[in-house]
Amino acid sequence: MQRRRPARASSEQAMPGGSKPVKRIRKGKGDTTDKVELERILGLTSASNASLTCCEAKGVVAYPAGCVVVLYYPRKSRQQHIISPVRKPVSCLAFSQDGNYLATGESGHQPVVRIWELQDTPVLVQELSEHRFGVSVVAFSPKGKFLVSVGYEHDMRVIVWKWRGATQLASNKISTKVAALSFSPDGSYFVTVGNRHIRFWSMDVTAHKASQQHAQPLQGRSAVLGEFRTLNFVSVACGGEKCGYSAFVVSSKGQLMQFSPEQRQLQKFVSLQTSGALSVVVGEHIYCGCVDGVVRVFDPANLSYIASLPNPHPLGVDVSSIIDPSALLECTDGKEKFKFPDVSALTLDSVNHRLSCVYSDRSLYVWDISNVAKVGKTRSFLHHASAIWDIEMYPEFTDGTQSPLPPGTFITAGADSTIRLWNVSKASSSMFRNIYSKELIQTIDVLKKDASGYVPEGDQNGIRSVKISPDGRHLASGDRSGNLRIYDLEFFDETDVIEAHDGEILSVDFSCPQAGTGRQFLASGSRDRLVHVFDTEEYNLVQTLDDHSAAVTDVKFVDRENSVDLVSSANDKSIMFRSLQEDSFQCRHHVAGKSSCQAMTLASDQDTLIAACHDRMIRVYSVANGKKSRTIKPSTSDVGSPCKVELDPSGTVLAVCGTDRCITLVNSQSGETVASLHGHSESITGVKFTLDCQRLISVSADGCIFIWRMSRTLGEVMQEKLLEQRRASGVFAPLVESALALVSPAHTMTPAKTRLANNRYTFVVAPEPSERLGSGGSPTLKSSETTSTTANHETCDTSHGGTECHQNSYRFSIGQLPGWAQDQMKSGSDTGSAEAAINQLPSQQQQQQQ
């Protein structure tokens, strides 16, 4: 058997026990991704127990997010990432029992099983290549000496590896799709399950000799199923000595079965009292994940029922409004009125008493099961349930304007028909906090719900584009049915719904208010070849433009000194430049190119238009005359086409993303490629720089949000240039991230306009998510888990229906100020107070501080 050698340089390290050395595969010196670090991922792509695992020795949970493996530490709420060297989705993973190694399998043509050594920085130590169409399950033997990998249905291979030497010990063919695999605790056998399939495989492979060229046949025998032979078995877990090393299997119909490993016969079974089951894990108890958010707990000795875990968040309900655990009573007492997501995957940490659950809407919960009768929620995260189509950053206001959302907020729109508002800044985490997700500010469900508040999947159209108005008060969204919706971002109400187009709306954009008249426009471009222009006062139709002969891919308003221009691009390879003349937009330049423009962005001076074209070229145009000034080739790849292009606020770096699942950072002046980033497993549909130029946020059709941190050198260059531009324009306010330490919450939101009926739009800080729910589902809190506030934030007491705000004193942090302000602060340090230091700042800075 020929083993494919790694393409990159490697070094060897001897392993204990006299075994063959493990190869360490290192990155090449020219790897440009080292300049940018993947800092945070919001989302996951785990769909079964095969793609969710935990390490009891280190207390870490692992799950895939596109082409990246996320190592999540619940105790510290910290992430660590392993990025696959190829752009193939991670389909399965498994820890070794000691937690030192992690095995990953991938989907796609010619997949590879990779072994990673987990250190401070994970190191790739081995690659196993034998499957052809994808790897569905991987698992280490209990002692970590062997590894079992199972291919996809068309691959039909079960392989036992001696992974340290990349030796294939035994293999066999299998005629069905394997859904799950589990080793016995003593390592003598393992079990695979699938559609009408339960098979026990013997691990008697010690007689294999290294001199043999071919792997020996792997011996396996099917279980005796009897009347259950037609069922689809979806998950399996092998128990320990307490239950006689039996194998526990769940079926898609909702039965839990116990099989004896010696006779391979069904010993006993029990109904889970649900319409279906999806996953099972075994420890001190048996935990069965079922449909509708149900997790049943059984005794492995006799399969007697013990308890059920609390339900997760209900579907179709605004979970961001739930900031008090007592609100869970409404979902628990009247459980028949709500629908809950199915439990797709489970993993058990018996040492730390944690059960991690992934639900069908891609949410992640970590439950504290130290007391099964009184389960507590340690952590929970809510994500998009499917593809994300657009992203928008909330604008920054340097003139003292009050904004309804905290700085650093960004908005995403997805195919699950939701618009979600996120904020990952620690400084603003206490605002809008709910008990389900600290990062999620608000979820806007676009479609109408039934009586239970649930939207059936077949009725979801998906949101293709979003745009925030320049004043930050309104949000426009376009869906796949051609409907244009307007939302008030102060109370998240839907103010207008316009049936604007016959096809999906691919782009929307607001113009700035005109000088003198204050008139403002909203434009939408659709696949029906039309561009509609609306007046934002009452959103009446002003003009319909039908100049294009193909789908309109992007629309942009250009706010010039004395006029407003509208630029539109389409798949007919044309770009239209229009100017507002009296009450209508008239075409003044028609640019016909060699390739269709897929996305556009404007420079900060509003004089330069940057277009990403279908032929993977970036073309730069002058807005004044419509002439092309230069062409940039961001990548040498001939795969895919760009979907979006974005220029950072300082105008230093261009970010281009597309169907090649790669983000290319380009120097906007020289056209040189700065970095190439990959990690998403599907087309990247949007990228945005944060307003302080320190991070890049990308969204993809895989449903994940990646937050990349710029390198220190690149970030300093971008920030310095941005500060120079601000000083030149007379703006002395610090950048958004720095301003969080200086701006009080009252500056970020107006408490007088909050709604106190449901205690939603107040500065109440919810307790840390360690709520305890008894067997009846009623939430209780410990005395130390009462509602409290953190330093540097306002405290509002709404217990009596009123709002009493008390502002705690906060400390100035000189390190968060720009250099020129630090000098002023140090020169005023003799007074011993922050007020005296502020008085020595420039007069214009004083006004903005106040």
Buried (B, 14 or more C-beta within 10 A) or exposed (E): EEEEEBEEEBEEEEEEEEEBEBBBBBEEEEEEBEBBBBBBBBBBBBBBBBBBBBBBBBBBBBBBBBBBBBBBEBEEEEBBBBBBBEBBBBBBBBBBBBBBBBBBBBBBEBBBBBBBBBEEEBBBBBBBBBBBBBBBBBBBBBEBBBBBBBBBBEBBBBBBBBBBBBBBBBBBEBEBBBBBBBBBBBBBBBBBBBBBBBBBBEBEBEEBEEEEEEBBEBBBEEBBBEEBEEBBBBBBBBBBEEBBBBBBBBBBBBBBBBBBBEEBEBBEBBEBEBEBBBBBBBBBBBBBBBBBBBBBBBBBEEBEEBBBBBBBBBBBBBBBBBBBBEBBBBBBEEBEEBBBBBBBBBBBBBEBBBBBBBBBBBBBBBBBBEEBEBBBBBBBBBBBBBBBBBBBBBBBBBEEEEBBBBBBBBBBBBBBBBBBBBBBBEBBBBBBBBBBBBBBBBBBBBBEBEEBBBBEEEEBBBBBBBBBBBBBBBBBBBBBBBBBBBBBBBEBEBEBEBEBBEBBBBBBBBBBBBEEEEBBBBBBBBBBBBBBBBBBEEBEEBBEBEBBEEBBBBBBBBBBEEEBBBBBBBBBBBBBBBBBEEEEBEEBBEBEBEBBBBBBBBBBEBEBBBBBBBBBBBBBBBBBEBEBEEEBEBBEEEEBBBBBBBBBBBBBBBBBBBBBBBBBBBBBEEBEBBBBBBBBBBBBBBBBBBBBBBBBBBBBBBBBBBBBBBBEEBBEBBBBBBBEBBEEEEEBBBBBBBBBBBBEBEBBBEBEEBEBEBBBBBBBBBBBBBBBBBEEBBBEBEEEBEBEBEEBBBBBEBEEEEBEEEEEEEEBEBEBBBEEBEEBBEEBEEEEEBEEBBEBBEEEBEEBBE
